[in-house]
Amino acid sequence: MDRTHVEHLPCTRRHWLALTAVAPLALSACSQDQGSRAPDVPFTQLDGKVVPMADLQGKVTLVNFWATSCSTCIKEMPELVATHQKFQARGFETLAVAMSYDPPAYVMQFAESRQLPFRVAIDHSGDLAKGFGDVQLTPTTFLLDKQGRIVKRYVGAPDFAAMHQLIDKLLKA
């Protein structure tokens, strides 16, 4: 894998690749969760409100695990905002989940300074990341259908044009 491709991998994956040569094995597991139900683990929004994942059923939902220390996460955030704004009127929901190691003050400052228009949660206990298959790499994004099933899992920045096509298809279903 050349340097150009490594730059686009999730932050923690880049560090991992520097130490190992087994990237194809790790990348092959990225789609194993497709078709399974999203876990019904409650999440805590920045305003302190605790919301069960089941409250998002009936909407196509994007769940993005990210961290303020992840440069790829920060770079993709404007695309997540644009995606949310493009589809929200059609029943689309976005949930950005800050990892448990992310300092809450950093997450609050980031969300406020960028006026994120969607739900932002902090996974204080790590239970949400565990429920979604022990997410450890950021960014990791899940696309859920209206029934709360995982349709697609993206590790690293997704191809947003292809994701938009899939979201459009799921919203029409």
N, C-alpha and C positions, 0 to 999 in steps of 0.2 A: 504494500500500500504506500503510495507516494505522499509527500508532505501536503500537497494540495488537497487530497482526499481526507487526510487526518484533520485538517483545520475545520472541516464541516461536521466532524463527529461531536457527540455530546462531550461536555467538559470533562467529566470523569473518565469517559472512554478514551480520550486522548492520552491521559496519564497512564491508563491501563495498557494502551497499545505501545507506549514507550518501553514497557517492561516485559511484554510478551509478544509472541508471534502467532497467537491462536485466535485472532479476530474473527475469522469465518465461523468458528464454533459459537462464539458469543452472539454474533449477528443472526445466526440461523434461528435462535429462539424467539426472535422478535414478534412472530405472528402466532405463537402458540395459544394466546388467549382469545382469539377470534371465535365468536359464537357463544362464549360463556357470558353469564350475567355479571354485570358490575356488582361489586359488593355493596351491601346495604350498611355501610359504615357511616356514621354521622360525621359531618365536617363542621368546623368552627370558622365562621366568616370573620373578617377583620373587625366588624362591629360587635363581635362577641356572640352573635346568634348561632345556635347549634341547629343544623339542618340535616335531616336524614337524606341519604342519596335517593331514596324512593321518591322524594319530593320532585325530583327532576324527571321522573318517568312521564311519558306523554310528549316529551320534547327530544329532538335530536340534540345531543349534548357532547361538547368537547371538554375533556378533562385533561389539563396540562399540568404535569409535575415539573417544577422549575426551582431555581435558586437565584438569589441576587448576586451570588459569586460566579455564576455560569455565564460566560460571554455569549455563547450560542443562544441561551435563554433570553438574554437582554436584546440581542439582535433580532430574534423572531417575534418579540412582543408586539411591535407595530403591526406585523402581519396577523397576529391573533386578534388585535383590536379591529383591524379592517375586516377580518372574517366575521367576527361577532356583529359588527355594524351592518355588514352586508346581509346577514341571514336572520338577525334577531326578530324582525317583524313577522317572520314566517314560522316562529315556534322553535327557534334555535337558542340554546343556552351554552354559556361558556363558564367553566370553573377552573381558575388558576390556583393550583395547590402548591404553596411554598413548602419545601422540604423541612423536616423536623430540626435539622441543624442550622437552618437559616434564622438569624436573629430577628425576632418579631419587629423591632424598631426599624430595621432595614427594609423589611417587607412593607410595613406601613408607609414609610417614607417613599419607597419606590411606587407603590400603588397610588398614593396621593399626588406625587409630583408628575406622574404621567396620566393622571385622571383615568385610570382603567375603568372602562364602562361595564365590566362584568364582575361576577362574584369572584372574590379572592379569599382563599382560606389558608390557614397555617396548620400543617399536620403536626401539631405539638407532640403527640405520642408516637407518630410513625405508623399508626394503625391504618390510615387510608392507603399509604404506600404499600404496606403489607397486604392489604385486601386486594390491591390491583396487581398482585403477583410479585410482591417484594421489590417494588421499583427502587432502584438505587442510582440509576444514571439519569442525568438531566441534560436536555429536556426529554421527557417521555410523555407522549400525548396519546390519549385514547379517544376514539370516536364511538359514541353509543347511539343506537337507534332508539326509536320512541318507546320500545319495550324494555329499555335498559340493558340490552345486549351489546357486548363489545363487537363492533364491526371491523375496526382497524386499530392497530397499535403502531405508533411511530416512535422510533428511538432516534433522537437527533432532530434537526429541523426538517419538517415535512416538505414535500413538493406541494405548495399551497394551491396551485392551479388544479392539480389532480384531486386534492382534498376538497376543493370547492365543488368540483363535479360530483364527488361522492356525497357531500352534504346536500346538494341540490336533489340528487336522486333519493336520498333518505327522507328528505322533507316532502317529496311528492308521494311517497309510499303511504 
